[in-house]
């Protein structure tokens, strides 16, 4: 019995995404097209593969068994075709990356233009998202994250600066009105502009000096979503609303032109830079393989320290 490879791929996309609309987004197809493909496959097999309700889609026992065997097999087929594609003079295809907003702003601008110039037949899709997502379920080939958020079964390759710092900044007129903090604990008496992840988590402000670590939960009247509204907090700080705690590289242009003044600089904590991470498959898609090789080459990939 012969089966259409597209119908099998459609079933896997829907089953892994747990929905036709979600599968359509990950698969780059229409929900109605995926529904028809799954229906053809079920008809050909003579059994139901997915239980469908108005709220959810889940594999039947037969569907789960098929998914367990079919997912890895289709990955190998795709990887094998990508390997053949990689034998061409220039790899081609689409590379989809899931990255935090900070990486889209601070890391990728020094890499993406040169990469696209080097590989004119590769298209790059960037999804900037500060929530912790499964890159494969999101329809992406790889992601960028920091080491504390890396999954253990992924391969991680350094990308961008290897050391970064968090910084605190305030407008000169704010400091003239409220005074300059001398110790992180002094921030408890100041107006601080806080950030919160879409998950609801609100990270503390952390500091370190000569082995002494200090963590505080400052207060303030402005709370923004990290990533999507971070620029609002920075502009508010520059307008004198309060102090902002953020990547040093993000605030540096404001320091350079005097819109913000560094505060508590001896206490700014250092942390390791981001990583490109992806599944440890034996055969990588050609666009991803080209990107990995590109960022591993200092002359091209801008892996500054």
Order of alpha helices (4+ residues) and beta strands (2+ residues): alpha-alpha-alpha-beta-beta-alpha-beta-alpha-alpha-beta-beta-beta-beta-alpha-beta-beta-beta-beta-alpha-beta-alpha-beta-beta-beta-alpha-alpha
